[in-house]
Protein backbone atom coordinates (compact mmCIF):
# COMPACT_ATOMS: atom_id res chain seq x y z
CA UNK A 1 0.00 0.00 0.00
CA UNK A 2 1.27 3.49 -0.83
CA UNK A 3 1.68 6.38 1.51
CA UNK A 4 -1.53 8.09 2.61
CA UNK A 5 -1.93 11.68 1.47
CA UNK A 6 -1.86 13.89 4.50
CA UNK A 7 -0.73 17.16 2.90
CA UNK A 8 -3.52 19.37 1.63
CA UNK A 9 -2.97 20.27 -2.05
CA UNK A 10 -4.26 23.79 -1.45
CA UNK A 11 -1.63 24.26 1.24
CA UNK A 12 1.12 23.48 -1.28
CA UNK A 13 -0.45 25.62 -4.02
CA UNK A 14 -0.99 28.51 -1.60
CA UNK A 15 2.65 28.27 -0.61
CA UNK A 16 3.70 28.16 -4.26
CA UNK A 17 1.67 31.31 -4.95
CA UNK A 18 3.30 33.06 -2.01
CA UNK A 19 6.75 32.13 -3.28
CA UNK A 20 5.90 33.21 -6.84
CA UNK A 21 4.57 36.54 -5.58
CA UNK A 22 7.79 37.09 -3.66
CA UNK A 23 10.50 35.83 -6.06
CA UNK A 24 8.79 35.14 -9.39
CA UNK A 25 8.01 31.91 -11.23
CA UNK A 26 11.50 31.54 -12.68
CA UNK A 27 13.04 31.50 -9.20
CA UNK A 28 10.41 29.20 -7.73
CA UNK A 29 11.92 26.07 -6.21
CA UNK A 30 10.26 23.00 -4.74
CA UNK A 31 12.41 23.52 -1.67
CA UNK A 32 11.17 27.11 -1.32
CA UNK A 33 7.56 25.95 -1.59
CA UNK A 34 8.13 23.24 1.00
CA UNK A 35 9.68 25.74 3.37
CA UNK A 36 6.80 28.19 2.85
CA UNK A 37 4.25 25.39 3.47
CA UNK A 38 6.13 24.05 6.48
CA UNK A 39 6.49 20.57 4.98
CA UNK A 40 9.30 18.46 3.60
CA UNK A 41 10.59 18.92 0.07
CA UNK A 42 9.86 15.22 -0.43
CA UNK A 43 6.15 15.89 0.12
CA UNK A 44 6.15 18.52 -2.64
CA UNK A 45 8.12 16.22 -4.95
CA UNK A 46 5.76 13.33 -4.17
CA UNK A 47 2.70 15.42 -5.06
CA UNK A 48 4.07 17.35 -8.04
CA UNK A 49 7.38 15.84 -9.10
CA UNK A 50 8.73 18.90 -10.88
CA UNK A 51 8.61 22.66 -10.76
CA UNK A 52 6.84 22.56 -14.15
CA UNK A 53 4.10 20.30 -12.81
CA UNK A 54 3.65 22.57 -9.79
CA UNK A 55 3.30 25.67 -11.99
CA UNK A 56 0.85 23.78 -14.23
CA UNK A 57 -1.22 22.94 -11.14
CA UNK A 58 -1.17 26.61 -10.10
CA UNK A 59 -2.39 27.67 -13.55
CA UNK A 60 -5.10 25.00 -13.58
CA UNK A 61 -6.30 26.03 -10.13
CA UNK A 62 -6.38 29.69 -11.24
CA UNK A 63 -8.53 28.76 -14.26
CA UNK A 64 -10.92 26.73 -12.09
CA UNK A 65 -11.21 29.53 -9.51
CA UNK A 66 -11.73 32.20 -12.16
CA UNK A 67 -14.42 30.14 -13.89
CA UNK A 68 -16.23 29.47 -10.61
CA UNK A 69 -16.11 33.16 -9.69
CA UNK A 70 -17.44 34.23 -13.09
CA UNK A 71 -20.13 31.52 -13.18
CA UNK A 72 -21.38 32.57 -9.75
CA UNK A 73 -21.52 36.18 -10.96
CA UNK A 74 -23.53 35.04 -14.03
CA UNK A 75 -26.20 33.21 -11.99
CA UNK A 76 -28.41 36.29 -11.46
CA UNK A 77 -28.46 36.78 -15.25
CA UNK A 78 -29.28 33.16 -16.15
CA UNK A 79 -32.70 34.02 -17.58
CA UNK A 80 -31.47 36.95 -19.67
CA UNK A 81 -29.57 37.32 -22.94
CA UNK A 82 -25.77 37.21 -22.78
CA UNK A 83 -25.69 35.82 -19.24
CA UNK A 84 -22.04 34.76 -19.50
CA UNK A 85 -20.89 38.22 -20.54
CA UNK A 86 -23.12 40.00 -18.02
CA UNK A 87 -21.69 37.79 -15.29
CA UNK A 88 -18.13 38.53 -16.33
CA UNK A 89 -18.82 42.27 -16.37
CA UNK A 90 -20.41 42.00 -12.94
CA UNK A 91 -17.46 39.97 -11.65
CA UNK A 92 -15.05 42.60 -12.98
CA UNK A 93 -16.69 45.25 -10.82
CA UNK A 94 -14.52 43.87 -8.03
CA UNK A 95 -10.90 44.85 -8.81
CA UNK A 96 -8.24 42.20 -8.36
CA UNK A 97 -6.61 42.21 -4.92
CA UNK A 98 -3.01 43.45 -4.86
CA UNK A 99 -1.77 40.04 -3.68
CA UNK A 100 -3.36 38.43 -6.76
CA UNK A 101 -1.63 40.91 -9.08
CA UNK A 102 1.85 39.85 -8.01
CA UNK A 103 1.09 36.17 -8.59
CA UNK A 104 -0.73 36.83 -11.88
CA UNK A 105 2.09 38.99 -13.22
CA UNK A 106 4.71 36.35 -12.47
CA UNK A 107 2.59 33.50 -13.80
CA UNK A 108 2.00 35.51 -17.00
CA UNK A 109 5.76 35.68 -17.44
CA UNK A 110 5.93 31.89 -17.15
CA UNK A 111 3.01 31.52 -19.59
CA UNK A 112 4.76 33.71 -22.14
CA UNK A 113 7.73 31.34 -22.16
CA UNK A 114 5.91 28.01 -22.23
CA UNK A 115 3.27 26.93 -24.75
CA UNK A 116 2.12 23.96 -22.67
CA UNK A 117 1.31 26.29 -19.77
CA UNK A 118 -0.60 28.62 -22.11
CA UNK A 119 -2.71 25.78 -23.46
CA UNK A 120 -4.94 25.67 -20.34
CA UNK A 121 -5.62 29.40 -20.68
CA UNK A 122 -6.14 29.11 -24.44
CA UNK A 123 -8.65 26.28 -24.05
CA UNK A 124 -10.51 28.18 -21.38
CA UNK A 125 -10.65 31.38 -23.44
CA UNK A 126 -11.89 29.43 -26.46
CA UNK A 127 -14.70 27.94 -24.37
CA UNK A 128 -15.68 31.36 -22.97
CA UNK A 129 -15.60 33.00 -26.40
CA UNK A 130 -17.65 30.16 -27.89
CA UNK A 131 -20.25 30.57 -25.12
CA UNK A 132 -20.42 34.36 -25.64
CA UNK A 133 -20.80 33.87 -29.40
CA UNK A 134 -23.55 31.32 -28.88
CA UNK A 135 -25.44 33.57 -26.47
CA UNK A 136 -25.00 36.66 -28.68
CA UNK A 137 -26.17 35.10 -31.92
CA UNK A 138 -25.38 37.52 -34.74
CA UNK A 139 -24.91 40.59 -32.52
CA UNK A 140 -21.34 41.91 -32.56
CA UNK A 141 -21.63 44.13 -29.49
CA UNK A 142 -21.23 41.34 -26.93
CA UNK A 143 -17.95 40.10 -28.47
CA UNK A 144 -16.58 43.65 -28.65
CA UNK A 145 -17.67 44.18 -25.05
CA UNK A 146 -15.86 40.99 -24.01
CA UNK A 147 -12.70 42.14 -25.76
CA UNK A 148 -12.93 45.54 -24.04
CA UNK A 149 -13.52 43.87 -20.68
CA UNK A 150 -10.58 41.51 -21.06
CA UNK A 151 -8.38 44.43 -22.18
CA UNK A 152 -9.31 46.39 -19.06
CA UNK A 153 -8.62 43.39 -16.82
CA UNK A 154 -5.34 42.58 -18.56
CA UNK A 155 -4.03 46.15 -18.23
CA UNK A 156 -4.83 46.07 -14.53
CA UNK A 157 -3.53 42.56 -13.89
CA UNK A 158 -0.22 43.27 -15.62
CA UNK A 159 -0.02 46.52 -13.66
CA UNK A 160 0.21 48.58 -16.85
CA UNK A 161 -2.54 50.92 -15.71
CA UNK A 162 -4.83 51.34 -12.73
CA UNK A 163 -8.05 53.31 -13.01
CA UNK A 164 -9.66 55.17 -10.15
CA UNK A 165 -12.82 53.56 -8.79
CA UNK A 166 -14.99 56.11 -10.59
CA UNK A 167 -13.15 55.69 -13.92
CA UNK A 168 -13.37 51.93 -13.63
CA UNK A 169 -17.10 52.06 -12.87
CA UNK A 170 -17.67 54.35 -15.88
CA UNK A 171 -15.69 52.01 -18.14
CA UNK A 172 -17.69 49.01 -16.96
CA UNK A 173 -20.90 50.95 -17.65
CA UNK A 174 -19.63 51.66 -21.18
CA UNK A 175 -18.83 47.96 -21.63
CA UNK A 176 -22.34 47.07 -20.45
CA UNK A 177 -23.75 49.48 -23.04
CA UNK A 178 -21.59 47.96 -25.75
CA UNK A 179 -22.74 44.48 -24.72
CA UNK A 180 -26.38 45.46 -25.15
CA UNK A 181 -25.94 47.08 -28.55
CA UNK A 182 -24.87 45.94 -31.98
CA UNK A 183 -22.23 48.32 -33.39
CA UNK A 184 -21.72 49.06 -37.07
C-alpha positions in Angstrom: 0.0 0.0 0.0 1.3 3.5 -0.8 1.7 6.4 1.5 -1.5 8.1 2.6 -1.9 11.7 1.5 -1.9 13.9 4.5 -0.7 17.2 2.9 -3.5 19.4 1.6 -3.0 20.3 -2.0 -4.3 23.8 -1.4 -1.6 24.3 1.2 1.1 23.5 -1.3 -0.4 25.6 -4.0 -1.0 28.5 -1.6 2.7 28.3 -0.6 3.7 28.2 -4.3 1.7 31.3 -4.9 3.3 33.1 -2.0 6.8 32.1 -3.3 5.9 33.2 -6.8 4.6 36.5 -5.6 7.8 37.1 -3.7 10.5 35.8 -6.1 8.8 35.1 -9.4 8.0 31.9 -11.2 11.5 31.5 -12.7 13.0 31.5 -9.2 10.4 29.2 -7.7 11.9 26.1 -6.2 10.3 23.0 -4.7 12.4 23.5 -1.7 11.2 27.1 -1.3 7.6 26.0 -1.6 8.1 23.2 1.0 9.7 25.7 3.4 6.8 28.2 2.8 4.2 25.4 3.5 6.1 24.0 6.5 6.5 20.6 5.0 9.3 18.5 3.6 10.6 18.9 0.1 9.9 15.2 -0.4 6.1 15.9 0.1 6.2 18.5 -2.6 8.1 16.2 -4.9 5.8 13.3 -4.2 2.7 15.4 -5.1 4.1 17.3 -8.0 7.4 15.8 -9.1 8.7 18.9 -10.9 8.6 22.7 -10.8 6.8 22.6 -14.2 4.1 20.3 -12.8 3.7 22.6 -9.8 3.3 25.7 -12.0 0.8 23.8 -14.2 -1.2 22.9 -11.1 -1.2 26.6 -10.1 -2.4 27.7 -13.6 -5.1 25.0 -13.6 -6.3 26.0 -10.1 -6.4 29.7 -11.2 -8.5 28.8 -14.3 -10.9 26.7 -12.1 -11.2 29.5 -9.5 -11.7 32.2 -12.2 -14.4 30.1 -13.9 -16.2 29.5 -10.6 -16.1 33.2 -9.7 -17.4 34.2 -13.1 -20.1 31.5 -13.2 -21.4 32.6 -9.8 -21.5 36.2 -11.0 -23.5 35.0 -14.0 -26.2 33.2 -12.0 -28.4 36.3 -11.5 -28.5 36.8 -15.2 -29.3 33.2 -16.1 -32.7 34.0 -17.6 -31.5 36.9 -19.7 -29.6 37.3 -22.9 -25.8 37.2 -22.8 -25.7 35.8 -19.2 -22.0 34.8 -19.5 -20.9 38.2 -20.5 -23.1 40.0 -18.0 -21.7 37.8 -15.3 -18.1 38.5 -16.3 -18.8 42.3 -16.4 -20.4 42.0 -12.9 -17.5 40.0 -11.6 -15.1 42.6 -13.0 -16.7 45.3 -10.8 -14.5 43.9 -8.0 -10.9 44.8 -8.8 -8.2 42.2 -8.4 -6.6 42.2 -4.9 -3.0 43.5 -4.9 -1.8 40.0 -3.7 -3.4 38.4 -6.8 -1.6 40.9 -9.1 1.9 39.9 -8.0 1.1 36.2 -8.6 -0.7 36.8 -11.9 2.1 39.0 -13.2 4.7 36.4 -12.5 2.6 33.5 -13.8 2.0 35.5 -17.0 5.8 35.7 -17.4 5.9 31.9 -17.2 3.0 31.5 -19.6 4.8 33.7 -22.1 7.7 31.3 -22.2 5.9 28.0 -22.2 3.3 26.9 -24.7 2.1 24.0 -22.7 1.3 26.3 -19.8 -0.6 28.6 -22.1 -2.7 25.8 -23.5 -4.9 25.7 -20.3 -5.6 29.4 -20.7 -6.1 29.1 -24.4 -8.7 26.3 -24.1 -10.5 28.2 -21.4 -10.6 31.4 -23.4 -11.9 29.4 -26.5 -14.7 27.9 -24.4 -15.7 31.4 -23.0 -15.6 33.0 -26.4 -17.6 30.2 -27.9 -20.3 30.6 -25.1 -20.4 34.4 -25.6 -20.8 33.9 -29.4 -23.6 31.3 -28.9 -25.4 33.6 -26.5 -25.0 36.7 -28.7 -26.2 35.1 -31.9 -25.4 37.5 -34.7 -24.9 40.6 -32.5 -21.3 41.9 -32.6 -21.6 44.1 -29.5 -21.2 41.3 -26.9 -18.0 40.1 -28.5 -16.6 43.6 -28.7 -17.7 44.2 -25.0 -15.9 41.0 -24.0 -12.7 42.1 -25.8 -12.9 45.5 -24.0 -13.5 43.9 -20.7 -10.6 41.5 -21.1 -8.4 44.4 -22.2 -9.3 46.4 -19.1 -8.6 43.4 -16.8 -5.3 42.6 -18.6 -4.0 46.1 -18.2 -4.8 46.1 -14.5 -3.5 42.6 -13.9 -0.2 43.3 -15.6 0.0 46.5 -13.7 0.2 48.6 -16.8 -2.5 50.9 -15.7 -4.8 51.3 -12.7 -8.1 53.3 -13.0 -9.7 55.2 -10.1 -12.8 53.6 -8.8 -15.0 56.1 -10.6 -13.1 55.7 -13.9 -13.4 51.9 -13.6 -17.1 52.1 -12.9 -17.7 54.3 -15.9 -15.7 52.0 -18.1 -17.7 49.0 -17.0 -20.9 51.0 -17.6 -19.6 51.7 -21.2 -18.8 48.0 -21.6 -22.3 47.1 -20.4 -23.8 49.5 -23.0 -21.6 48.0 -25.8 -22.7 44.5 -24.7 -26.4 45.5 -25.1 -25.9 47.1 -28.6 -24.9 45.9 -32.0 -22.2 48.3 -33.4 -21.7 49.1 -37.1 
